């Protein structure tokens, strides 16, 4: 069987085993590009989701009654978060889960990865989570919670900061697609819009503000501050991956004109974010290296000298950055 979205674009197609039972669901993106697969167990329940490279992205966990209890998210083989579900199999809360390890550097300061799997850029400590005997997770740092309409459709998701308070929330349309992100500072303000293609897939996001986890002196800010100095637009490819970000200038009629490139995103052999190249006036100005969970940890200038490093606390939130002076 095949599923189509409201615009007639193919979204998924089921595959069946020799006994006629569903064995996998193939998910599709723009122009019929394969995004990944959802694999099923012998009882027909979702078991593991993989991306277009075959790397595991989600594992499904069930209770003794066969009801979906949790999903665990992976990046590069590392468990990064888990989501709990209610008795109606609707996602409720998502929690971050990180284990702190120490970074490794070569004699010239080049980052060589983290000890113990590269899951955390701090000097030690662990997040407050526990792996239970049945494989499910307890604890962790609250990252997101979901709100549903009376018809069971997702209506809003709330994102949480380091102190456990809501910092922003996302609104959805009738098709379950994200449409807007609003912050919670003061009376609140819209910080991002989502725009979809003619086929109904995410084409780009327009950001009107960016959350900063630290101030200009590198001191931690409990739940971030919002910087509204620049409007940017990030474009996505057929796989749903962000590929480029550009500065935008607002015109008198309310439309936007695209300016110079800000960022170019690169992915590793498993299909996960690994590097970000920075630009000014379309000229490359630096390179950001991401850890195994996709977070920026070190920045280089065009000469590949270290210009900044980023630290994260034991719950996975950024808590410090260090900027390095460069020789003239």
SELOVO-998157 format. One record per residue: chain; y, z, x of N, C-alpha, C in turn. Coordinates in steps of 0.001 Angstrom, whole numbers, plus 500000, padded with zeros to 6 digits. Atoms other than C-alpha are relative to their C-alpha. Layout:
R   unit       ny       nz       nx      cay      caz      cax       cy       cz       cx
R      A        Y        Z        X        Y        Z        X        Y        Z        X
...
END
This chain:
R   unit       ny       nz       nx      cay      caz      cax       cy       cz       cx
R      A   498808   500000   500833   500000   500000   500000   501241   500000   500867
R      A   498756   500147   499256   503557   499302   501118   501145   500596   499196
R      A   498830   499389   500637   506782   501204   500365   501257   499295   500473
R      A   498732   500660   499698   510227   499594   500202   501158   500918   499598
R      A   498837   499216   500409   513681   501147   500068   500714   499322   498848
R      A   499304   500508   501191   516225   500550   497311   500573   498606   500203
R      A   499470   501327   499706   517404   497371   499084   498900   498978   500245
R      A   501120   500907   499853   513934   495867   499290   499462   499856   501410
R      A   500485   500048   498622   513390   496528   503003   498750   500860   500140
R      A   501248   499255   499820   509919   497634   504073   500250   501265   500802
R      A   499841   498720   499318   509867   501329   505039   498693   500510   500585
R      A   501281   499495   499499   506157   502085   505431   498841   499204   499401
R      A   501201   500650   500486   502654   500707   505018   498793   500841   500418
R      A   501186   499192   499724   499354   502575   504775   498876   499171   500602
R      A   501205   500592   499441   496257   501807   506824   498806   500847   499559
R      A   501151   499306   500563   492736   502727   505649   498794   499874   500928
R      A   501211   500041   499178   489457   503595   507343   498891   499235   499271
R      A   501095   500761   500568   486057   502039   506646   499502   500520   498674
R      A   500411   499410   501277   485490   504403   503720   501070   499894   498930
R      A   498940   500191   500978   488723   503452   502016   501011   501125   499933
R      A   499041   498895   499983   490611   506632   502909   501169   499660   500927
R      A   498826   500266   499174   494147   506491   504287   499831   500682   501349
R      A   500140   499475   498641   494086   506953   508069   501323   500072   500736
R      A   498696   500011   499330   497665   506186   509056   501038   499363   499097
R      A   498864   500639   500649   501078   505321   507686   500922   499490   501094
R      A   499104   500604   499024   503144   502912   509782   501406   499973   499417
R      A   498609   499961   500462   506914   503458   509479   500806   498890   500662
R      A   499238   501152   499527   509374   500583   509839   501495   500262   499928
R      A   498558   499920   499975   513039   500255   510691   500630   498644   499761
R      A   499240   501239   500164   515622   497475   510822   499181   498799   500463
R      A   500676   501262   499688   514163   493943   510793   498497   500167   500199
R      A   501438   499800   499954   510639   495291   510355   499477   500588   501295
R      A   500413   499411   498723   510584   497043   513742   499170   501262   499752
R      A   500851   498826   500157   507757   499594   513998   500639   501209   500674
R      A   499399   498778   499469   509206   503108   514443   498954   500972   500515
R      A   501050   499075   499614   505934   504998   514735   498952   500086   498912
R      A   501088   499833   500953   502887   506225   512839   499828   501466   499625
R      A   500459   498694   500450   501825   509209   510779   498485   499916   499857
R      A   501454   500017   500004   498137   509915   511406   499468   501114   499111
R      A   500558   499047   500960   495925   511730   508867   498677   500575   500508
R      A   501278   499399   499642   493012   514127   509259   498913   499525   499036
R      A   501137   500469   500794   489583   513732   507651   500124   500335   498518
R      A   499795   499647   501400   490815   515338   504405   501173   499251   499378
R      A   498899   500793   500525   493700   512893   504044   501355   500657   500113
R      A   498712   499326   499825   496446   515304   505123   500690   499501   501270
R      A   499288   500349   498775   499184   514382   507626   499605   500938   501130
R      A   500472   499215   498864   498060   515546   511063   500986   499960   501161
R      A   499110   500174   498859   500242   514115   513839   500862   498762   499767
R      A   499119   501161   500020   503264   511800   513948   500293   499586   501433
R      A   499700   500526   498667   503861   509542   516961   501128   498984   499886
R      A   498917   500967   500022   506825   507382   517922   499499   498609   500371
R      A   500391   501387   499725   506863   503666   518779   499298   499838   501339
R      A   500681   500034   498711   505555   504493   522268   498664   500733   499955
R      A   501246   499260   500132   502631   506528   520929   500090   501454   500406
R      A   499810   498605   499600   504116   509855   522062   500113   500884   498763
R      A   499969   499081   501126   503630   512829   519737   501413   500519   499758
R      A   498695   499463   500380   506788   513842   517868   499875   501174   499041
R      A   500157   498937   500991   505428   516114   515122   498534   500331   499809
R      A   501338   499519   500309   502330   518226   514499   500068   500792   498691
R      A   500011   499366   501322   501414   519450   510991   499015   501170   499986
R      A   500824   498797   500046   500046   522959   510363   499837   500437   498542
R      A   500298   499637   501381   498364   524180   507137   499468   501428   499923
R      A   500527   498645   500180   497510   527602   505708   498565   499942   499476
R      A   501409   499930   500410   494106   528787   504478   499752   499352   498642
R      A   500140   500652   501302   494798   527229   501069   500209   498485   500082
R      A   499812   501427   499806   495407   523799   502575   501407   499522   499753
R      A   498605   500372   500247   499163   523889   501910   500740   499855   501329
R      A   499186   500200   498805   501626   522579   504475   500840   501245   500257
R      A   499300   498763   499667   503045   525626   506259   501116   499777   501020
R      A   499022   500258   498956   504858   524317   509332   499797   498606   500577
R      A   500109   501136   499098   505633   521249   511353   500618   500420   501324
R      A   499512   499676   498671   506150   521537   515110   500465   498709   500655
R      A   499415   501192   499388   508441   519058   516871   499801   500006   501510
R      A   500255   500164   498567   507762   517695   520366   500950   498983   500599
R      A   499314   501011   499210   509702   515873   523027   499405   500026   501393
R      A   500662   500075   498695   507919   514664   526160   498900   501037   500144
R      A   501119   499078   499972   504975   516882   525239   500385   501463   499916
R      A   499509   498617   500049   507127   520023   524941   500371   500358   498567
R      A   499626   499510   501329   507411   522029   521721   501452   500460   500033
R      A   498567   499689   499977   511138   522178   520952   500477   500745   498765
R      A   499581   499322   501225   511370   523425   517361   498859   499972   498991
R      A   500960   500054   501096   509382   524174   514229   500731   500192   498681
R      A   499407   499949   501338   510117   523875   510504   499023   500650   499041
R      A   500828   499345   501008   508803   526103   507718   500149   499297   498658
R      A   500018   500674   501294   507900   524851   504219   499704   501008   498894
R      A   500288   499141   501143   507820   526426   500755   498701   499554   499326
R      A   501275   500302   500672   504910   526300   498294   499999   498599   499397
R      A   499913   501356   500530   506190   522911   497060   500060   498962   501126
R      A   500008   500867   498814   505975   521469   500598   501374   499419   500321
R      A   498649   500394   499640   509755   521223   500927   500429   500787   501238
R      A   499548   499363   498759   511246   521930   504357   501077   501037   499694
R      A   499053   498918   500236   513154   525228   504430   500897   500243   501212
R      A   499223   499649   498819   514280   526430   507877   499391   499375   501247
R      A   500430   500506   498705   514109   524960   511367   500488   500943   501083
R      A   499697   499058   498930   514009   527159   514475   499790   499338   501358
R      A   500178   500452   498626   514528   526328   518147   498999   500897   500706
R      A   500939   499223   499204   511845   527424   520582   500025   499478   501432
R      A   499884   500390   498606   512442   527355   524321   499453   501097   500904
R      A   500406   499075   498955   510978   528985   527425   500847   499715   501227
R      A   499090   500192   498881   513378   529541   530306   499254   499772   501304
R      A   500567   500257   498676   512545   528121   533742   501142   499736   500958
R      A   498970   500197   498982   514418   527529   536977   500084   498532   500415
R      A   499841   501391   499577   515880   524137   538036   499661   499826   501479
R      A   500292   500340   498606   514791   522425   541255   501016   498974   500487
R      A   499047   500929   499415   517290   520676   543543   499563   499613   501412
R      A   500230   500446   498633   516869   518609   546692   501121   500542   500893
R      A   499003   499472   499072   518853   519513   549826   501379   499397   499791
R      A   498704   500626   500249   521600   517059   548805   500564   500327   498626
R      A   499514   499589   501311   521992   518716   545400   499455   499182   498859
R      A   500567   500838   501054   520035   516070   543475   499009   500796   499160
R      A   500901   499296   500916   518280   517446   540416   498611   499371   500054
R      A   501373   500496   499895   514475   517159   540704   499107   500509   498885
R      A   500808   499493   501101   513355   518689   537435   499914   501512   500007
R      A   500115   498559   500135   512642   522184   536202   498584   500465   500252
R      A   501322   499405   499834   509758   524414   537173   499430   500338   498627
R      A   500647   499589   501242   507236   525058   534403   500190   499049   498840
R      A   499948   500973   501082   507845   521885   532416   501382   499520   499644
R      A   498649   500502   500229   511616   521485   532403   500522   500251   498612
R      A   499565   499766   501364   512212   523109   529035   501292   500782   499903
R      A   498838   499121   500111   515143   525333   529937   500765   500060   501317
R      A   499178   499993   498803   518027   525260   532382   500698   501348   500127
R      A   499469   498670   499733   518493   528994   533006   499166   500630   501099
R      A   500694   499360   498884   517380   531450   535652   498784   500800   499562
R      A   501180   499263   500448   514821   533245   533495   500127   500448   498558
R      A   499989   499518   501377   513885   534806   530161   499307   499039   499063
R      A   500651   500849   500999   512213   533470   527045   500658   500201   498650
R      A   499488   499876   501355   513267   532805   523491   499107   500941   499205
R      A   500722   499015   500804   512195   535251   520819   499092   499298   499001
R      A   500968   500613   500900   509263   533315   519411   498589   500315   500471
R      A   501388   499662   499718   505510   533870   519234   499088   498923   499446
R      A   501033   500916   500478   502559   531480   518981   498883   500843   499400
R      A   500998   499204   500691   500189   532961   516403   498584   499489   500271
R      A   501393   500353   499727   496393   532892   516582   499574   498720   499298
R      A   500351   501225   500723   496258   530051   514026   500806   498792   500459
R      A   499227   501104   499459   498665   527916   516067   501388   499868   499426
R      A   498659   500029   500564   501701   528481   513834   500946   500817   500878
R      A   498977   499364   499188   504979   529811   515258   500754   501028   499164
R      A   499130   499007   500627   507020   532914   514449   501202   500225   500899
R      A   498805   499699   499225   510559   533801   515524   500746   498756   500403
R      A   499160   501099   499571   512859   531536   517500   501416   500164   499478
R      A   498592   499951   500408   516559   530836   516962   500227   499043   498834
R      A   499750   500831   501181   517596   529551   513524   500946   498859   500346
R      A   499245   501199   499673   518876   526000   513887   500532   499303   498749
R      A   499615   500754   501193   518984   524532   510364   499295   500550   498772
R      A   500615   499660   501274   518336   525357   506710   500347   498915   498988
R      A   499839   501080   500970   517974   523011   503721   500254   500536   498597
R      A   499709   499693   501399   519294   523095   500160   499614   498784   499165
R      A   500509   501095   500818   517786   521018   497326   500642   499992   498621
R      A   499516   500127   501370   518901   519714   493940   498933   500518   499038
R      A   500969   499554   501009   517215   520758   490696   498837   499028   499862
R      A   501063   501004   500051   515150   517555   491026   499156   499992   501277
R      A   500789   499893   498787   513823   518562   494446   500431   499095   501132
R      A   499487   500869   498940   515903   516087   496483   500898   500804   500926
R      A   499152   499282   499065   517612   517298   499634   501460   499730   499683
R      A   498592   500103   500364   521278   517984   498904   500903   500300   501192
R      A   499156   499581   498888   522606   519672   502026   499161   500725   501049
R      A   500600   499218   498921   521489   520949   505422   501115   500721   500739
R      A   499018   499195   499277   523339   523730   507238   499517   500208   501426
R      A   500324   499801   498581   523437   523970   511052   500600   501314   500474
R      A   499617   498662   499558   523690   527295   512861   500332   500016   501487
R      A   499591   499848   498612   525340   528367   516099   499284   501139   500688
R      A   500665   499008   499162   524463   530873   518788   499914   501370   499337
R      A   500002   498674   500625   525381   533927   516689   499293   500012   498654
R      A   500739   500065   501257   523345   532754   513703   500851   499718   498784
R      A   499130   500341   501117   526330   531732   511557   500061   498481   499836
R      A   499929   501436   500284   526745   528321   509877   501230   499404   500674
R      A   498890   500674   499330   528888   525988   512003   500341   498664   499354
R      A   499749   501268   500672   528512   522753   510026   498911   499767   498964
R      A   501008   500357   500988   526669   521210   507093   500061   498500   499724
R      A   500145   501428   500227   525431   517716   506234   499710   499734   498531
R      A   500210   500401   501389   525617   516058   502804   499124   498744   499962
R      A   500937   501115   500147   523096   513489   501491   500284   499219   498728
R      A   499849   500806   501207   523103   510616   499004   498731   500109   499146
R      A   501134   499924   500930   520668   510035   496131   498702   499463   500592
R      A   501190   500552   499350   518276   508242   498495   499525   500884   501151
R      A   500407   499068   498960   517994   511255   500831   500531   499670   501375
R      A   499417   500375   498723   520145   509700   503547   501248   500837   500271
R      A   498805   499247   499626   522764   511720   505438   501231   499127   499821
R      A   498773   500764   500224   526312   510668   504514   501203   500578   500730
R      A   498838   499361   499394   528796   513226   505900   499600   501311   500661
R      A   500122   498679   499382   529002   516224   508245   501358   500673   499940
R      A   498774   499197   500104   531601   518961   507642   499852   501257   500836
R      A   500055   498727   499296   532502   521924   509826   500413   501134   499068
R      A   499722   498826   500846   533105   525443   508523   501186   500795   500520
R      A   498820   499319   499480   536272   526325   510440   501128   499942   498976
R      A   498918   499955   500971   539047   527478   508105   499549   499466   498658
R      A   500359   500608   501283   538953   525353   504966   498947   498910   500165
R      A   501006   501028   499752   536504   522973   506607   500619   498621   500137
R      A   499508   501362   499804   536968   519374   507704   498816   499088   500279
R      A   501060   500966   499733   534831   516248   507783   500028   499618   501472
R      A   500066   500300   498565   533644   515639   511347   499162   498762   500308
R      A   500813   501188   499730   531247   512703   510925   499632   499281   498710
R      A   500486   500862   501082   530371   509778   508625   498793   499215   500489
R      A   501156   500854   499711   527087   507833   508474   500178   498669   499269
R      A   499902   501332   500595   527097   504069   507831   498663   499287   500164
R      A   501323   500629   500007   523977   502085   506925   500125   498482   499937
R      A   500010   501460   499958   523076   498442   507401   499698   499426   498624
R      A   500301   500671   501260   522531   495858   504679   498552   500202   499594
R      A   501401   499722   500293   518812   496709   504950   499756   501476   499683
R      A   500120   498590   500372   519508   500411   504340   499642   500936   501134
R      A   500309   499161   498849   518913   501714   507887   501288   500411   500705
R      A   498813   499485   499328   521336   503742   509990   500519   498987   501009
R      A   499373   500964   499094   523758   501406   511763   500895   500702   501016
R      A   499140   499251   499082   526355   503785   513222   500534   501255   499325
R      A   499312   498801   500467   528013   507175   512918   501404   499988   500577
R      A   498618   499876   499548   531756   507785   513174   500340   501479   500065
R      A   499728   498580   499798   532736   511151   514640   501496   500236   500146
R      A   498581   499670   499986   536169   512671   514019   500280   501278   500782
R      A   499869   498779   499209   535536   515891   515951   498680   500275   500689
R      A   501191   499668   499224   533081   517164   518553   499990   501487   500269
R      A   500087   498569   499738   531811   520725   518900   499843   500258   501493
R      A   500078   499577   498606   532397   522325   522282   499371   501389   500055
R      A   500686   498716   499881   530076   525170   523330   500653   500910   501024
R      A   499318   499204   498985   532433   526375   526065   501445   499523   500084
R      A   498590   500368   499914   536187   526408   526718   500284   499242   501294
R      A   499634   500807   498840   538128   524551   529412   499726   500702   501322
R      A   500303   499242   498789   537419   527338   531903   498499   500206   500184
R      A   501444   499863   499897   533684   527124   531296   499455   501275   499424
R      A   500459   498754   500615   533510   530380   529352   499294   499692   498691
R      A   500737   500275   501237   531001   530535   526478   500823   500291   498760
R      A   499383   499797   501309   532280   530190   522922   498874   500260   499012
R      A   501134   499522   500791   530095   532028   520427   499377   498918   499139
R      A   500546   501031   500875   529721   529256   517870   500735   498681   500148
R      A   499378   501286   499716   531699   526462   519436   501392   499860   499402
R      A   498703   500370   500540   535152   525043   518864   499985   498491   499783
R      A   500007   501421   500350   535935   521649   517360   501177   499290   500652
R      A   498998   500811   499323   537825   519076   519422   500213   498724   499193
R      A   499699   501151   500853   539559   516477   517212   500907   498993   500691
R      A   499054   500837   499260   541412   514642   519967   499623   498525   500014
R      A   500424   501388   499899   539352   511449   519784   498963   499651   498941
R      A   500989   500525   500936   537500   509407   517163   499060   499074   500764
R      A   500987   500844   499322   534268   507825   518419   499008   499437   498990
R      A   501027   500617   500846   531598   505565   516934   498760   499732   500842
R      A   501270   500165   499294   527939   505599   517991   499109   499042   499226
R      A   500846   501019   500612   525685   502610   517285   498525   500292   500281
R      A   501432   499753   499919   521919   502720   516720   499242   498680   500017
R      A   500804   501213   499935   519213   500168   517490   498962   499971   498880
R      A   500990   500180   501061   516295   498988   515358   498983   501130   499952
R      A   500918   498868   499952   514268   502026   516453   500658   501289   499532
R      A   499280   498811   500426   516933   504414   515191   500532   500823   501144
R      A   499493   499299   498827   517947   505400   518741   501479   499670   500204
R      A   498619   500270   499652   521596   505809   519666   500034   499195   501298
R      A   499994   500884   498834   522503   503112   522178   501363   499957   500687
R      A   498672   500069   499403   526290   503032   522700   501000   500782   499153
R      A   498896   499339   500687   529404   505048   521836   501312   499397   500487
R      A   498700   500581   499685   532938   503609   521704   501123   500852   499427
R      A   498801   499411   500567   536414   505041   521238   500490   499128   498851
R      A   499475   500727   501153   538042   504082   517943   501466   500382   499780
R      A   498594   499772   500310   541709   503718   516999   500219   499748   498511
R      A   499769   500127   501433   542785   504300   513399   501214   499121   499722
R      A   498921   500906   500385   544911   501550   511835   500777   500554   498817
R      A   499136   499520   501082   547691   501984   509285   499339   499882   498635
R      A   500671   500176   501288   545402   500760   506488   498756   500877   499868
R      A   501131   499083   500072   542793   503429   507267   498737   499498   500662
R      A   501156   500531   499283   540355   501121   509055   500090   500385   501477
R      A   500020   499657   498584   539368   501527   512693   499754   498757   500850
R      A   500206   501058   499029   539553   499202   515680   499250   500568   501192
R      A   500822   499521   498895   536944   499535   518406   500724   499859   501323
R      A   499402   500000   498676   538203   500448   521868   498945   499887   501078
R      A   500900   500088   498867   536469   500940   525184   498729   500806   499816
R      A   501274   499282   500041   532897   502063   525693   500164   501380   500614
R      A   499994   498619   499520   532399   505809   526156   498664   500347   500646
R      A   501324   499598   499529   528640   506156   526625   498980   498892   499764
R      A   501156   500870   500141   525446   504156   527108   498764   500881   500167
R      A   501147   499092   500022   522132   505879   526298   498746   499276   500490
R      A   501224   500573   499455   518865   505288   528155   498823   500921   499698
R      A   501184   499269   500435   515308   506344   527298   498870   499832   501009
R      A   501110   500053   499047   512185   507120   529300   498811   499244   499414
R      A   501178   500771   500409   508717   505601   529042   499360   500531   498723
R      A   500518   499430   501247   507899   507935   526139   500929   499774   498816
R      A   499065   500299   501082   510902   506769   524131   500982   501107   499713
R      A   499068   498893   500201   512968   509973   524554   501212   499848   500909
R      A   498752   500094   499250   516564   510273   525776   499849   500633   501381
R      A   500131   499492   498631   516714   510685   529565   501312   499949   500777
R      A   498754   500142   499262   520139   509512   530803   501113   499518   499076
R      A   498814   500489   500697   523674   508922   529544   500993   499527   501048
R      A   498990   500537   499088   526077   506663   531433   501367   500074   499318
R      A   498652   499801   500547   529790   507445   530934   500934   498895   500482
R      A   499075   501090   499697   532651   504930   530876   501430   500385   499640
R      A   498585   499922   500321   536432   504766   530894   500566   498607   500146
R      A   499510   501386   499993   538102   501461   529986   498889   499030   500404
R      A   501168   500847   499782   534601   499921   530105   499515   499971   501454
R      A   500463   499873   498620   534161   500937   533772   499165   501263   500115
R      A   500860   498831   499902   531269   503269   534584   500642   501079   500868
R      A   499373   498876   499301   532550   506688   535624   499021   501108   500353
R      A   500935   498930   499685   529423   508805   535785   498653   499828   499351
R      A   501371   500003   500505   525793   509518   535004   499611   501425   499643
R      A   500486   498701   500440   524386   512429   532988   498483   499964   499925
R      A   501451   499873   500041   520770   513505   533484   499635   501022   498931
R      A   500459   499098   501055   518952   515101   530554   498683   500651   500415
R      A   501281   499364   499723   516099   517599   530751   498928   499408   499089
R      A   501124   500558   500743   512707   517009   529165   500178   500105   498495
R      A   499753   499856   501435   514084   518083   525774   501277   499289   499565
R      A   498889   500858   500389   517038   515652   525816   501376   500611   500115
R      A   498693   499355   499863   519844   518071   526717   500602   499693   501364
R      A   499355   500292   498726   522424   517267   529393   499956   501232   500904
R      A   500085   498882   499072   521976   519392   532508   500817   499775   501264
R      A   499241   500265   498788   523796   517642   535354   500723   498665   499870
R      A   499202   501216   500033   526538   515041   535741   500362   499576   501419
R      A   499624   500566   498717   527270   512721   538680   501195   499063   499805
R      A   498940   500995   500037   530338   510637   539503   499433   498653   500443
R      A   500554   501314   499628   530014   506909   540370   499371   499978   501389
R      A   500576   499933   498650   529255   507858   543988   498749   500871   500014
R      A   501180   499149   500208   526429   510078   542641   500134   501357   500685
R      A   499764   498616   499617   528045   513325   543753   499990   500857   498743
R      A   500070   499107   501157   527443   516287   541440   501407   500422   499591
R      A   498693   499583   500505   530491   516956   539250   499909   501110   498963
R      A   500135   498940   501012   529094   519316   536595   498529   500337   499801
R      A   501318   499540   500401   526070   521385   535663   500147   500821   498729
R      A   499967   499322   501293   525183   522890   532285   498841   500979   499899
R      A   501013   498967   500157   523289   526073   531458   499789   500302   498522
R      A   500358   499678   501374   521499   527084   528268   499391   501389   499949
R      A   500562   498660   500109   520584   530522   527011   498534   499920   499585
R      A   501446   499962   500245   517045   531646   526236   499610   499466   498640
R      A   500291   500574   501310   517335   530356   522656   500318   498511   499944
R      A   499780   501438   499949   518310   526857   523790   501424   499560   499746
R      A   498598   500352   500222   522091   527001   523142   500754   499972   501327
R      A   499192   500058   498789   524539   525932   525856   500909   501218   500073
R      A   499137   498834   499872   526364   528946   527234   500944   499922   501197
R      A   499093   500102   498868   528041   527796   530465   499944   498606   500591
R      A   499958   501215   499199   529149   524744   532393   500816   500291   501255
R      A   499259   499854   498751   530355   524510   535966   500470   498625   500448
R      A   499417   501234   499500   532719   521778   537146   500200   500126   501514
R      A   499928   499966   498544   532706   520882   540863   501146   499106   500483
R      A   498889   500763   499446   535794   519773   542801   499458   498900   500913
R      A   500419   501136   499188   535534   516412   544524   500987   499779   501132
R      A   499140   500269   498867   536867   515521   547938   500809   498740   499759
R      A   499131   501170   500165   539801   513137   547929   499652   498937   501053
END
